Amino acid sequence: MPNTSNLPRALLRIPVPWVFVLAYILGAGLEQALPLRAANWMPPGVSVAGGGLFALGAAIAGWGWLTFRAARTTTVPGRASSRLVTWGPYRFSRNPMYVGLILAYLGEAGILRQVWPVFLLALTAAYVNWIVIPVEEAKLAEVFGQEYELYRGRIHRWL
């Protein structure tokens, strides 16, 4: 039986945006192999709404990333941050980049009127919520202590 205790750590080697991309590609492949004929029952406005959702998600994720760049701190899960970022989109969510990626992913599924990727998004979000974020939070608590705990008490993990 394989040793799976290191699996979550090994998965962290894949940058989180790539996890979203790979999950979407897998979902798109499933859409081709096992079509659910979503275009037949989705209203035409789904593509337009998807475009708006994609743009909003990309803007939120980009804002979060630019805020980290301005703070000159890491975006790599498990690495020690040089600064606790609590401004910009981090005033509303402790994880705006992940919120943005989720919205952009849903928007892409809407644009293309695909269903399988949406099913895989649930697994991707679960991975981020229960594997990636706890590693990040533990590192932030270790590095910033009480300052991080106060921030964590004020701002929700997601929204």
DRENTIDREN-109585 format. One record per atom (N, C-alpha, C): atom name; residue in three letters; x, z, y; residue number from 1. Coordinates in nm, 4 decimals. Layout:
<CA ALA <X Z Y> NUM>,
...
end
This chain:
<N MET <0.0852 0.0000 -0.1187> 1>,
<CA MET <0.0000 0.0000 0.0000> 1>,
<C MET <0.0898 0.0000 0.1250> 1>,
<N PRO <0.0627 -0.0892 0.2240> 2>,
<CA PRO <0.1485 -0.0985 0.3411> 2>,
<C PRO <0.1331 0.0241 0.4307> 2>,
<N ASN <0.2405 0.0538 0.5016> 3>,
<CA ASN <0.2400 0.1641 0.5965> 3>,
<C ASN <0.1744 0.1163 0.7260> 3>,
<N THR <0.0604 0.1725 0.7594> 4>,
<CA THR <-0.0110 0.1310 0.8808> 4>,
<C THR <0.0050 0.2303 0.9944> 4>,
<N SER <0.0835 0.3367 0.9751> 5>,
<CA SER <0.0969 0.4371 1.0801> 5>,
<C SER <0.1662 0.3817 1.2036> 5>,
<N ASN <0.2506 0.2794 1.1873> 6>,
<CA ASN <0.3204 0.2200 1.3012> 6>,
<C ASN <0.2472 0.0987 1.3572> 6>,
<N LEU <0.1345 0.0630 1.2984> 7>,
<CA LEU <0.0599 -0.0541 1.3424> 7>,
<C LEU <0.0211 -0.0478 1.4897> 7>,
<N PRO <-0.0381 0.0636 1.5389> 8>,
<CA PRO <-0.0729 0.0658 1.6813> 8>,
<C PRO <0.0480 0.0464 1.7719> 8>,
<N ARG <0.1613 0.1073 1.7399> 9>,
<CA ARG <0.2821 0.0901 1.8207> 9>,
<C ARG <0.3299 -0.0551 1.8156> 9>,
<N ALA <0.3232 -0.1151 1.6976> 10>,
<CA ALA <0.3657 -0.2546 1.6830> 10>,
<C ALA <0.2754 -0.3462 1.7654> 10>,
<N LEU <0.1464 -0.3175 1.7665> 11>,
<CA LEU <0.0531 -0.3984 1.8450> 11>,
<C LEU <0.0831 -0.3900 1.9943> 11>,
<N LEU <0.1387 -0.2770 2.0388> 12>,
<CA LEU <0.1691 -0.2606 2.1808> 12>,
<C LEU <0.2804 -0.3541 2.2274> 12>,
<N ARG <0.3497 -0.4159 2.1359> 13>,
<CA ARG <0.4536 -0.5125 2.1734> 13>,
<C ARG <0.3927 -0.6416 2.2273> 13>,
<N ILE <0.2665 -0.6644 2.1964> 14>,
<CA ILE <0.1966 -0.7822 2.2483> 14>,
<C ILE <0.1394 -0.7444 2.3842> 14>,
<N PRO <0.1795 -0.8128 2.4919> 15>,
<CA PRO <0.1240 -0.7799 2.6237> 15>,
<C PRO <-0.0293 -0.7889 2.6208> 15>,
<N VAL <-0.0941 -0.6928 2.6837> 16>,
<CA VAL <-0.2400 -0.6836 2.6784> 16>,
<C VAL <-0.3093 -0.8123 2.7239> 16>,
<N PRO <-0.2649 -0.8789 2.8300> 17>,
<CA PRO <-0.3325 -1.0052 2.8636> 17>,
<C PRO <-0.3291 -1.1056 2.7484> 17>,
<N TRP <-0.2208 -1.1061 2.6705> 18>,
<CA TRP <-0.2115 -1.1962 2.5557> 18>,
<C TRP <-0.3066 -1.1550 2.4448> 18>,
<N VAL <-0.3330 -1.0263 2.4334> 19>,
<CA VAL <-0.4311 -0.9807 2.3339> 19>,
<C VAL <-0.5665 -1.0438 2.3663> 19>,
<N PHE <-0.6023 -1.0438 2.4946> 20>,
<CA PHE <-0.7282 -1.1064 2.5367> 20>,
<C PHE <-0.7256 -1.2568 2.5088> 20>,
<N VAL <-0.6164 -1.3227 2.5430> 21>,
<CA VAL <-0.6045 -1.4671 2.5211> 21>,
<C VAL <-0.6141 -1.5000 2.3718> 21>,
<N LEU <-0.5394 -1.4280 2.2906> 22>,
<CA LEU <-0.5402 -1.4545 2.1462> 22>,
<C LEU <-0.6772 -1.4274 2.0848> 22>,
<N ALA <-0.7434 -1.3201 2.1289> 23>,
<CA ALA <-0.8783 -1.2917 2.0789> 23>,
<C ALA <-0.9732 -1.4049 2.1177> 23>,
<N TYR <-0.9594 -1.4542 2.2412> 24>,
<CA TYR <-1.0478 -1.5627 2.2839> 24>,
<C TYR <-1.0212 -1.6896 2.2031> 24>,
<N ILE <-0.8954 -1.7209 2.1810> 25>,
<CA ILE <-0.8621 -1.8400 2.1024> 25>,
<C ILE <-0.9188 -1.8282 1.9607> 25>,
<N LEU <-0.9064 -1.7104 1.8999> 26>,
<CA LEU <-0.9647 -1.6882 1.7683> 26>,
<C LEU <-1.1163 -1.7080 1.7727> 26>,
<N GLY <-1.1805 -1.6521 1.8764> 27>,
<CA GLY <-1.3249 -1.6685 1.8917> 27>,
<C GLY <-1.3648 -1.8138 1.9111> 27>,
<N ALA <-1.2860 -1.8874 1.9884> 28>,
<CA ALA <-1.3143 -2.0296 2.0093> 28>,
<C ALA <-1.2987 -2.1061 1.8776> 28>,
<N GLY <-1.2002 -2.0663 1.7979> 29>,
<CA GLY <-1.1831 -2.1281 1.6659> 29>,
<C GLY <-1.3021 -2.1012 1.5766> 29>,
<N LEU <-1.3505 -1.9775 1.5792> 30>,
<CA LEU <-1.4701 -1.9433 1.5015> 30>,
<C LEU <-1.5912 -2.0214 1.5516> 30>,
<N GLU <-1.5962 -2.0421 1.6821> 31>,
<CA GLU <-1.7064 -2.1198 1.7413> 31>,
<C GLU <-1.7069 -2.2616 1.6855> 31>,
<N GLN <-1.5889 -2.3175 1.6642> 32>,
<CA GLN <-1.5779 -2.4524 1.6076> 32>,
<C GLN <-1.6107 -2.4534 1.4579> 32>,
<N ALA <-1.5595 -2.3516 1.3879> 33>,
<CA ALA <-1.5761 -2.3475 1.2415> 33>,
<C ALA <-1.7161 -2.3054 1.1996> 33>,
<N LEU <-1.7716 -2.2097 1.2719> 34>,
<CA LEU <-1.9038 -2.1542 1.2388> 34>,
<C LEU <-1.9907 -2.1515 1.3644> 34>,
<N PRO <-2.0296 -2.2669 1.4155> 35>,
<CA PRO <-2.1026 -2.2719 1.5429> 35>,
<C PRO <-2.2359 -2.1970 1.5366> 35>,
<N LEU <-2.2612 -2.1247 1.6435> 36>,
<CA LEU <-2.3878 -2.0526 1.6550> 36>,
<C LEU <-2.4881 -2.1297 1.7404> 36>,
<N ARG <-2.4496 -2.2486 1.7835> 37>,
<CA ARG <-2.5387 -2.3358 1.8615> 37>,
<C ARG <-2.5921 -2.2659 1.9863> 37>,
<N ALA <-2.5035 -2.1932 2.0513> 38>,
<CA ALA <-2.5431 -2.1171 2.1702> 38>,
<C ALA <-2.5955 -2.2069 2.2811> 38>,
<N ALA <-2.5386 -2.3267 2.2929> 39>,
<CA ALA <-2.5818 -2.4162 2.4000> 39>,
<C ALA <-2.7291 -2.4512 2.3878> 39>,
<N ASN <-2.7838 -2.4402 2.2669> 40>,
<CA ASN <-2.9251 -2.4730 2.2465> 40>,
<C ASN <-3.0195 -2.3662 2.3010> 40>,
<N TRP <-2.9755 -2.2416 2.3079> 41>,
<CA TRP <-3.0678 -2.1368 2.3507> 41>,
<C TRP <-3.0241 -2.0637 2.4765> 41>,
<N MET <-2.9078 -2.0961 2.5298> 42>,
<CA MET <-2.8643 -2.0334 2.6554> 42>,
<C MET <-2.9169 -2.1129 2.7728> 42>,
<N PRO <-2.9677 -2.0445 2.8743> 43>,
<CA PRO <-3.0118 -2.1173 2.9938> 43>,
<C PRO <-2.8929 -2.1824 3.0641> 43>,
<N PRO <-2.9158 -2.2936 3.1320> 44>,
<CA PRO <-2.8056 -2.3658 3.1966> 44>,
<C PRO <-2.7303 -2.2807 3.2988> 44>,
<N GLY <-2.7960 -2.1863 3.3593> 45>,
<CA GLY <-2.7323 -2.1015 3.4601> 45>,
<C GLY <-2.6218 -2.0133 3.4049> 45>,
<N VAL <-2.6132 -2.0016 3.2722> 46>,
<CA VAL <-2.5096 -1.9183 3.2106> 46>,
<C VAL <-2.3707 -1.9699 3.2482> 46>,
<N SER <-2.3524 -2.1003 3.2513> 47>,
<CA SER <-2.2225 -2.1569 3.2874> 47>,
<C SER <-2.1859 -2.1249 3.4317> 47>,
<N VAL <-2.2830 -2.1335 3.5206> 48>,
<CA VAL <-2.2586 -2.1028 3.6621> 48>,
<C VAL <-2.2280 -1.9543 3.6793> 48>,
<N ALA <-2.3080 -1.8687 3.6153> 49>,
<CA ALA <-2.2834 -1.7246 3.6215> 49>,
<C ALA <-2.1470 -1.6918 3.5610> 49>,
<N GLY <-2.1124 -1.7622 3.4525> 50>,
<CA GLY <-1.9820 -1.7427 3.3906> 50>,
<C GLY <-1.8689 -1.7748 3.4861> 50>,
<N GLY <-1.8851 -1.8795 3.5629> 51>,
<CA GLY <-1.7833 -1.9153 3.6629> 51>,
<C GLY <-1.7641 -1.8057 3.7658> 51>,
<N GLY <-1.8759 -1.7504 3.8118> 52>,
<CA GLY <-1.8673 -1.6407 3.9080> 52>,
<C GLY <-1.8032 -1.5172 3.8477> 52>,
<N LEU <-1.8410 -1.4860 3.7250> 53>,
<CA LEU <-1.7849 -1.3698 3.6556> 53>,
<C LEU <-1.6352 -1.3888 3.6300> 53>,
<N PHE <-1.5970 -1.5104 3.5921> 54>,
<CA PHE <-1.4551 -1.5390 3.5699> 54>,
<C PHE <-1.3764 -1.5186 3.6989> 54>,
<N ALA <-1.4269 -1.5725 3.8091> 55>,
<CA ALA <-1.3577 -1.5599 3.9381> 55>,
<C ALA <-1.3475 -1.4130 3.9802> 55>,
<N LEU <-1.4565 -1.3381 3.9640> 56>,
<CA LEU <-1.4543 -1.1959 3.9991> 56>,
<C LEU <-1.3529 -1.1209 3.9141> 56>,
<N GLY <-1.3543 -1.1449 3.7842> 57>,
<CA GLY <-1.2610 -1.0777 3.6944> 57>,
<C GLY <-1.1163 -1.1106 3.7272> 57>,
<N ALA <-1.0888 -1.2386 3.7518> 58>,
<CA ALA <-0.9519 -1.2792 3.7863> 58>,
<C ALA <-0.9080 -1.2139 3.9170> 58>,
<N ALA <-0.9992 -1.2046 4.0131> 59>,
<CA ALA <-0.9657 -1.1415 4.1415> 59>,
<C ALA <-0.9358 -0.9927 4.1235> 59>,
<N ILE <-1.0159 -0.9226 4.0448> 60>,
<CA ILE <-0.9939 -0.7790 4.0222> 60>,
<C ILE <-0.8621 -0.7563 3.9479> 60>,
<N ALA <-0.8399 -0.8323 3.8417> 61>,
<CA ALA <-0.7154 -0.8184 3.7647> 61>,
<C ALA <-0.5944 -0.8520 3.8522> 61>,
<N GLY <-0.6057 -0.9580 3.9288> 62>,
<CA GLY <-0.4971 -0.9968 4.0181> 62>,
<C GLY <-0.4691 -0.8926 4.1249> 62>,
<N TRP <-0.5747 -0.8343 4.1802> 63>,
<CA TRP <-0.5602 -0.7288 4.2813> 63>,
<C TRP <-0.4859 -0.6090 4.2207> 63>,
<N GLY <-0.5240 -0.5716 4.1003> 64>,
<CA GLY <-0.4567 -0.4606 4.0331> 64>,
<C GLY <-0.3099 -0.4908 4.0079> 64>,
<N TRP <-0.2815 -0.6117 3.9608> 65>,
<CA TRP <-0.1442 -0.6514 3.9318> 65>,
<C TRP <-0.0608 -0.6550 4.0605> 65>,
<N LEU <-0.1164 -0.7125 4.1677> 66>,
<CA LEU <-0.0443 -0.7182 4.2952> 66>,
<C LEU <-0.0198 -0.5780 4.3515> 66>,
<N THR <-0.1139 -0.4881 4.3293> 67>,
<CA THR <-0.0962 -0.3505 4.3748> 67>,
<C THR <0.0206 -0.2853 4.3012> 67>,
<N PHE <0.0306 -0.3084 4.1706> 68>,
<CA PHE <0.1444 -0.2562 4.0936> 68>,
<C PHE <0.2751 -0.3195 4.1419> 68>,
<N ARG <0.2735 -0.4488 4.1678> 69>,
<CA ARG <0.3944 -0.5164 4.2174> 69>,
<C ARG <0.4367 -0.4572 4.3514> 69>,
<N ALA <0.3410 -0.4331 4.4407> 70>,
<CA ALA <0.3733 -0.3748 4.5710> 70>,
<C ALA <0.4317 -0.2341 4.5557> 70>,
<N ALA <0.3847 -0.1616 4.4550> 71>,
<CA ALA <0.4350 -0.0261 4.4292> 71>,
<C ALA <0.5675 -0.0288 4.3533> 71>,
<N ARG <0.6073 -0.1462 4.3081> 72>,
<CA ARG <0.7316 -0.1637 4.2296> 72>,
<C ARG <0.7349 -0.0733 4.1072> 72>,
<N THR <0.6265 -0.0804 4.0317> 73>,
<CA THR <0.6182 -0.0021 3.9085> 73>,
<C THR <0.5814 -0.0925 3.7922> 73>,
<N THR <0.5943 -0.0429 3.6730> 74>,
<CA THR <0.5749 -0.1239 3.5528> 74>,
<C THR <0.4270 -0.1454 3.5184> 74>,
<N THR <0.4020 -0.2560 3.4529> 75>,
<CA THR <0.2680 -0.2835 3.3978> 75>,
<C THR <0.2732 -0.2806 3.2456> 75>,
<N VAL <0.3835 -0.2345 3.1886> 76>,
<CA VAL <0.4028 -0.2339 3.0432> 76>,
<C VAL <0.3544 -0.1012 2.9851> 76>,
<N PRO <0.2558 -0.1045 2.8929> 77>,
<CA PRO <0.2056 0.0191 2.8322> 77>,
<C PRO <0.3176 0.0988 2.7650> 77>,
<N GLY <0.3194 0.2295 2.7917> 78>,
<CA GLY <0.4177 0.3168 2.7277> 78>,
<C GLY <0.5468 0.3322 2.8050> 78>,
<N ARG <0.5699 0.2473 2.9036> 79>,
<CA ARG <0.6892 0.2615 2.9873> 79>,
<C ARG <0.6586 0.3567 3.1016> 79>,
<N ALA <0.7590 0.4327 3.1400> 80>,
<CA ALA <0.7417 0.5290 3.2491> 80>,
<C ALA <0.7249 0.4565 3.3819> 80>,
<N SER <0.6182 0.4879 3.4519> 81>,
<CA SER <0.5939 0.4324 3.5841> 81>,
<C SER <0.6817 0.5030 3.6857> 81>,
<N SER <0.7253 0.4290 3.7858> 82>,
<CA SER <0.8069 0.4890 3.8904> 82>,
<C SER <0.7204 0.5529 3.9986> 82>,
<N ARG <0.5918 0.5182 3.9968> 83>,
<CA ARG <0.5005 0.5665 4.1002> 83>,
<C ARG <0.3587 0.5710 4.0448> 83>,
<N LEU <0.2836 0.6735 4.0822> 84>,
<CA LEU <0.1433 0.6824 4.0433> 84>,
<C LEU <0.0617 0.6038 4.1454> 84>,
<N VAL <0.0016 0.4959 4.1015> 85>,
<CA VAL <-0.0742 0.4073 4.1904> 85>,
<C VAL <-0.2186 0.4556 4.1942> 85>,
<N THR <-0.2641 0.4961 4.3132> 86>,
<CA THR <-0.4002 0.5483 4.3290> 86>,
<C THR <-0.4744 0.4786 4.4436> 86>,
<N TRP <-0.4195 0.3714 4.4958> 87>,
<CA TRP <-0.4830 0.2994 4.6054> 87>,
<C TRP <-0.5267 0.1612 4.5569> 87>,
<N GLY <-0.5816 0.0829 4.6498> 88>,
<CA GLY <-0.6315 -0.0502 4.6111> 88>,
<C GLY <-0.7442 -0.0352 4.5101> 88>,
<N PRO <-0.7460 -0.1188 4.4065> 89>,
<CA PRO <-0.8553 -0.1108 4.3090> 89>,
<C PRO <-0.8500 0.0171 4.2249> 89>,
<N TYR <-0.7365 0.0864 4.2303> 90>,
<CA TYR <-0.7211 0.2110 4.1538> 90>,
<C TYR <-0.7960 0.3274 4.2189> 90>,
<N ARG <-0.8597 0.3016 4.3311> 91>,
<CA ARG <-0.9507 0.4007 4.3918> 91>,
<C ARG <-1.0852 0.4011 4.3199> 91>,
<N PHE <-1.1146 0.2937 4.2448> 92>,
<CA PHE <-1.2446 0.2774 4.1793> 92>,
<C PHE <-1.2377 0.2877 4.0270> 92>,
<N SER <-1.1223 0.2559 3.9715> 93>,
<CA SER <-1.1039 0.2546 3.8265> 93>,
<C SER <-0.9576 0.2849 3.7966> 93>,
<N ARG <-0.9330 0.3598 3.6889> 94>,
<CA ARG <-0.7947 0.3820 3.6487> 94>,
<C ARG <-0.7376 0.2586 3.5791> 94>,
<N ASN <-0.8229 0.1639 3.5450> 95>,
<CA ASN <-0.7800 0.0452 3.4711> 95>,
<C ASN <-0.8424 -0.0840 3.5246> 95>,
<N PRO <-0.8254 -0.1127 3.6531> 96>,
<CA PRO <-0.8914 -0.2328 3.7061> 96>,
<C PRO <-0.8399 -0.3626 3.6459> 96>,
<N MET <-0.7131 -0.3662 3.6032> 97>,
<CA MET <-0.6643 -0.4900 3.5411> 97>,
<C MET <-0.7402 -0.5182 3.4118> 97>,
<N TYR <-0.7676 -0.4144 3.3331> 98>,
<CA TYR <-0.8428 -0.4337 3.2087> 98>,
<C TYR <-0.9880 -0.4676 3.2384> 98>,
<N VAL <-1.0461 -0.4044 3.3397> 99>,
<CA VAL <-1.1831 -0.4383 3.3802> 99>,
<C VAL <-1.1889 -0.5859 3.4189> 99>,
<N GLY <-1.0908 -0.6290 3.4977> 100>,
<CA GLY <-1.0859 -0.7687 3.5392> 100>,
<C GLY <-1.0695 -0.8643 3.4232> 100>,
<N LEU <-0.9832 -0.8287 3.3273> 101>,
<CA LEU <-0.9639 -0.9146 3.2103> 101>,
<C LEU <-1.0927 -0.9262 3.1287> 101>,
<N ILE <-1.1644 -0.8161 3.1150> 102>,
<CA ILE <-1.2909 -0.8187 3.0407> 102>,
<C ILE <-1.3927 -0.9086 3.1110> 102>,
<N LEU <-1.4031 -0.8943 3.2431> 103>,
<CA LEU <-1.4981 -0.9779 3.3178> 103>,
<C LEU <-1.4600 -1.1255 3.3116> 103>,
<N ALA <-1.3309 -1.1557 3.3266> 104>,
<CA ALA <-1.2860 -1.2954 3.3196> 104>,
<C ALA <-1.3111 -1.3536 3.1810> 104>,
<N TYR <-1.2880 -1.2736 3.0779> 105>,
<CA TYR <-1.3111 -1.3166 2.9391> 105>,
<C TYR <-1.4597 -1.3494 2.9194> 105>,
<N LEU <-1.5466 -1.2596 2.9658> 106>,
<CA LEU <-1.6909 -1.2860 2.9552> 106>,
<C LEU <-1.7304 -1.4091 3.0353> 106>,
<N GLY <-1.6686 -1.4241 3.1519> 107>,
<CA GLY <-1.6967 -1.5413 3.2342> 107>,
<C GLY <-1.6581 -1.6703 3.1650> 107>,
<N GLU <-1.5418 -1.6704 3.1003> 108>,
<CA GLU <-1.4982 -1.7895 3.0262> 108>,
<C GLU <-1.5969 -1.8226 2.9144> 108>,
<N ALA <-1.6407 -1.7188 2.8440> 109>,
<CA ALA <-1.7390 -1.7408 2.7369> 109>,
<C ALA <-1.8682 -1.7993 2.7941> 109>,
<N GLY <-1.9062 -1.7540 2.9124> 110>,
<CA GLY <-2.0258 -1.8088 2.9766> 110>,
<C GLY <-2.0071 -1.9527 3.0198> 110>,
<N ILE <-1.8928 -1.9811 3.0801> 111>,
<CA ILE <-1.8644 -2.1183 3.1241> 111>,
<C ILE <-1.8746 -2.2148 3.0057> 111>,
<N LEU <-1.8142 -2.1750 2.8941> 112>,
<CA LEU <-1.8110 -2.2617 2.7764> 112>,
<C LEU <-1.9309 -2.2425 2.6843> 112>,
<N ARG <-2.0166 -2.1459 2.7206> 113>,
<CA ARG <-2.1378 -2.1163 2.6432> 113>,
<C ARG <-2.1034 -2.0884 2.4968> 113>,
<N GLN <-2.0063 -1.9973 2.4795> 114>,
<CA GLN <-1.9609 -1.9599 2.3463> 114>,
<C GLN <-1.9995 -1.8160 2.3163> 114>,
<N VAL <-2.0328 -1.7887 2.1918> 115>,
<CA VAL <-2.0770 -1.6552 2.1511> 115>,
<C VAL <-1.9698 -1.5809 2.0715> 115>,
<N TRP <-1.9016 -1.6497 1.9804> 116>,
<CA TRP <-1.8028 -1.5823 1.8965> 116>,
<C TRP <-1.6983 -1.5049 1.9782> 116>,
<N PRO <-1.6444 -1.5611 2.0854> 117>,
<CA PRO <-1.5477 -1.4827 2.1623> 117>,
<C PRO <-1.6045 -1.3504 2.2152> 117>,
<N VAL <-1.7334 -1.3498 2.2464> 118>,
<CA VAL <-1.7953 -1.2266 2.2960> 118>,
<C VAL <-1.7953 -1.1195 2.1868> 118>,
<N PHE <-1.8210 -1.1605 2.0640> 119>,
<CA PHE <-1.8154 -1.0630 1.9534> 119>,
<C PHE <-1.6750 -1.0044 1.9413> 119>,
<N LEU <-1.5739 -1.0894 1.9551> 120>,
<CA LEU <-1.4360 -1.0422 1.9439> 120>,
<C LEU <-1.3936 -0.9582 2.0643> 120>,
<N LEU <-1.4612 -0.9761 2.1770> 121>,
<CA LEU <-1.4301 -0.8941 2.2944> 121>,
<C LEU <-1.4550 -0.7468 2.2655> 121>,
<N ALA <-1.5566 -0.7171 2.1876> 122>,
<CA ALA <-1.5843 -0.5771 2.1539> 122>,
<C ALA <-1.4648 -0.5149 2.0827> 122>,
<N LEU <-1.4045 -0.5877 1.9902> 123>,
<CA LEU <-1.2858 -0.5370 1.9199> 123>,
<C LEU <-1.1664 -0.5249 2.0139> 123>,
<N THR <-1.1522 -0.6207 2.1018> 124>,
<CA THR <-1.0417 -0.6191 2.1973> 124>,
<C THR <-1.0544 -0.5004 2.2922> 124>,
<N ALA <-1.1747 -0.4779 2.3438> 125>,
<CA ALA <-1.1974 -0.3643 2.4344> 125>,
<C ALA <-1.1767 -0.2322 2.3610> 125>,
<N ALA <-1.2180 -0.2253 2.2353> 126>,
<CA ALA <-1.1964 -0.1033 2.1560> 126>,
<C ALA <-1.0471 -0.0773 2.1389> 126>,
<N TYR <-0.9706 -0.1808 2.1084> 127>,
<CA TYR <-0.8256 -0.1676 2.0960> 127>,
<C TYR <-0.7645 -0.1149 2.2261> 127>,
<N VAL <-0.8034 -0.1745 2.3389> 128>,
<CA VAL <-0.7502 -0.1312 2.4678> 128>,
<C VAL <-0.7907 0.0139 2.4957> 128>,
<N ASN <-0.9162 0.0471 2.4699> 129>,
<CA ASN <-0.9680 0.1809 2.5004> 129>,
<C ASN <-0.9074 0.2899 2.4122> 129>,
<N TRP <-0.8909 0.2615 2.2834> 130>,
<CA TRP <-0.8501 0.3675 2.1904> 130>,
<C TRP <-0.7044 0.3620 2.1469> 130>,
<N ILE <-0.6348 0.2514 2.1770> 131>,
<CA ILE <-0.4930 0.2424 2.1406> 131>,
<C ILE <-0.4055 0.2340 2.2659> 131>,
<N VAL <-0.4298 0.1358 2.3496> 132>,
<CA VAL <-0.3427 0.1102 2.4640> 132>,
<C VAL <-0.3557 0.2181 2.5708> 132>,
<N ILE <-0.4762 0.2428 2.6166> 133>,
<CA ILE <-0.4952 0.3370 2.7273> 133>,
<C ILE <-0.4477 0.4776 2.6920> 133>,
<N PRO <-0.4743 0.5317 2.5736> 134>,
<CA PRO <-0.4202 0.6651 2.5431> 134>,
<C PRO <-0.2671 0.6722 2.5506> 134>,
<N VAL <-0.1983 0.5656 2.5111> 135>,
<CA VAL <-0.0523 0.5630 2.5234> 135>,
<C VAL <-0.0132 0.5661 2.6706> 135>,
<N GLU <-0.0802 0.4856 2.7501> 136>,
<CA GLU <-0.0518 0.4831 2.8948> 136>,
<C GLU <-0.0804 0.6181 2.9586> 136>,
<N GLU <-0.1954 0.6762 2.9241> 137>,
<CA GLU <-0.2327 0.8049 2.9834> 137>,
<C GLU <-0.1364 0.9159 2.9444> 137>,
<N ALA <-0.0908 0.9161 2.8216> 138>,
<CA ALA <0.0058 1.0180 2.7776> 138>,
<C ALA <0.1354 1.0058 2.8570> 138>,
<N LYS <0.1809 0.8831 2.8792> 139>,
<CA LYS <0.3047 0.8616 2.9551> 139>,
<C LYS <0.2859 0.9035 3.1004> 139>,
<N LEU <0.1711 0.8697 3.1588> 140>,
<CA LEU <0.1443 0.9094 3.2977> 140>,
<C LEU <0.1366 1.0615 3.3109> 140>,
<N ALA <0.0737 1.1271 3.2162> 141>,
<CA ALA <0.0658 1.2742 3.2188> 141>,
<C ALA <0.2047 1.3345 3.2047> 141>,
<N GLU <0.2866 1.2758 3.1201> 142>,
<CA GLU <0.4240 1.3250 3.1008> 142>,
<C GLU <0.5066 1.3099 3.2287> 142>,
<N VAL <0.4943 1.1956 3.2947> 143>,
<CA VAL <0.5759 1.1664 3.4123> 143>,
<C VAL <0.5224 1.2342 3.5386> 143>,
<N PHE <0.3913 1.2332 3.5579> 144>,
<CA PHE <0.3332 1.2796 3.6842> 144>,
<C PHE <0.2597 1.4129 3.6758> 144>,
<N GLY <0.2394 1.4654 3.5565> 145>,
<CA GLY <0.1821 1.5980 3.5364> 145>,
<C GLY <0.0503 1.6217 3.6089> 145>,
<N GLN <0.0478 1.7250 3.6889> 146>,
<CA GLN <-0.0740 1.7688 3.7580> 146>,
<C GLN <-0.1286 1.6626 3.8527> 146>,
<N GLU <-0.0400 1.5889 3.9169> 147>,
<CA GLU <-0.0843 1.4821 4.0076> 147>,
<C GLU <-0.1706 1.3805 3.9320> 147>,
<N TYR <-0.1268 1.3432 3.8119> 148>,
<CA TYR <-0.2049 1.2491 3.7317> 148>,
<C TYR <-0.3348 1.3123 3.6837> 148>,
<N GLU <-0.3294 1.4374 3.6418> 149>,
<CA GLU <-0.4500 1.5054 3.5930> 149>,
<C GLU <-0.5557 1.5138 3.7033> 149>,
<N LEU <-0.5142 1.5382 3.8271> 150>,
<CA LEU <-0.6092 1.5414 3.9393> 150>,
<C LEU <-0.6705 1.4023 3.9608> 150>,
<N TYR <-0.5862 1.3004 3.9575> 151>,
<CA TYR <-0.6345 1.1633 3.9712> 151>,
<C TYR <-0.7313 1.1297 3.8581> 151>,
<N ARG <-0.6939 1.1647 3.7372> 152>,
<CA ARG <-0.7764 1.1392 3.6193> 152>,
<C ARG <-0.9121 1.2100 3.6299> 152>,
<N GLY <-0.9149 1.3257 3.6908> 153>,
<CA GLY <-1.0392 1.3985 3.7089> 153>,
<C GLY <-1.1309 1.3363 3.8133> 153>,
<N ARG <-1.0732 1.2625 3.9072> 154>,
<CA ARG <-1.1502 1.2009 4.0166> 154>,
<C ARG <-1.1992 1.0601 3.9846> 154>,
<N ILE <-1.1181 0.9837 3.9123> 155>,
<CA ILE <-1.1462 0.8413 3.8930> 155>,
<C ILE <-1.1732 0.8147 3.7451> 155>,
<N HIS <-1.2794 0.7405 3.7175> 156>,
<CA HIS <-1.3181 0.7094 3.5791> 156>,
<C HIS <-1.2187 0.6123 3.5154> 156>,
<N ARG <-1.2125 0.6167 3.3835> 157>,
<CA ARG <-1.1237 0.5278 3.3070> 157>,
<C ARG <-1.1592 0.3817 3.3335> 157>,
<N TRP <-1.2871 0.3493 3.3324> 158>,
<CA TRP <-1.3303 0.2106 3.3487> 158>,
<C TRP <-1.3918 0.1881 3.4861> 158>,
<N LEU <-1.5111 0.2395 3.5097> 159>,
<CA LEU <-1.5775 0.2223 3.6422> 159>,
<C LEU <-1.6421 0.3514 3.6838> 159>,
end
